[in-house]
Amino acid sequence: MRKIKKLIVPMFIVGILLFSCIPSASAWSSHGLALSYVLQNENWLDEYDNITITEYSYEDVDTEPYSPDFVIRYLEGSIGEKTTAKKILTTYADEPDWNMDTNLELSKLQILTGGSQGYRHQYYGLGFLRIGAGPKRAQYWFDLAKIANERGDLYWTFRFLARGIHHIEDLTCPYHGVPAPIGIIFSKIIKIGELTTIASNHHYNMEEFQGQQINHTNPEWLSVLNEAEPLDLNKVRSVTWLGQYAASISKNNVRSLWTIENELFGEKISNPEEWLYTEDPTFSFEGKEDVVERYNEEILKSFTNFATFSRTFLQYARINIGL
Ligand SMILES: [Zn+2]
């Protein structure tokens, strides 16, 4: 017991240092677009092709706070018009990033995740320390989808599911599990500001690269989204469990990603200055084709989880909500 007590303080300090260098990021780029490729093989959704857009009316059960800046928007049509389940899911899979969770006081620990948005979209683990409400938020939206379905409101059933899937997908992003390899954190422990910028550089350049593959419809990436198999649904204990599991396996790729990023992007990524390769006209991938290929493969390992966990969440919802 005394040994455990002795460990708590140093672990907590490392935790603070670790988490305080996390940028409040939005995780994968283009949730909705990437999800549209996952949904191509979810044929059961096609029968939901005539859903009436209804006005939000869940104040009685949707009791967790929204950001004061958040406004509900209807992007695919007006209230009373028709839409489809696939359209709702792909339109609103990005909605939790639209100012829904900013400027809130949720937890004293939210400072360690870059604020309330980071707190609700992430789930960091170090030893037994866990920070972030990502998995719980996925469960929260899933439970509301169930209520909407019981009320006979298919529009909000799928819109709440879109919000839930966003959180599950966020948790498959490696840099949302840990911001940098532990060895790097220790080596920079007295230069936290520097570490913060370097960790952000790795995180944002990875997302930029990933976003470009999807936006440029790289066939290898699209087939990963198309073909990834779901997890065994019998093992899924709850949506919270699914989110926690996603975070626990995704962060394992951070060390290998970090190494390749150093090789591919060169010293600029490790300078204590913000740098994005897409904004640097002097940067080019020329002559680095083999590194690009390795990077591609490494991110794809994590991005497969995006598809696997999205699919698992939807199929779990189909069974447990009765869709
Ligand atoms: Zn997010």
Residues whose N, C-alpha, C, O or C-beta is under 5 A from the ligand:
A	BS01	ZN	S26 A27 D97 H121 D170
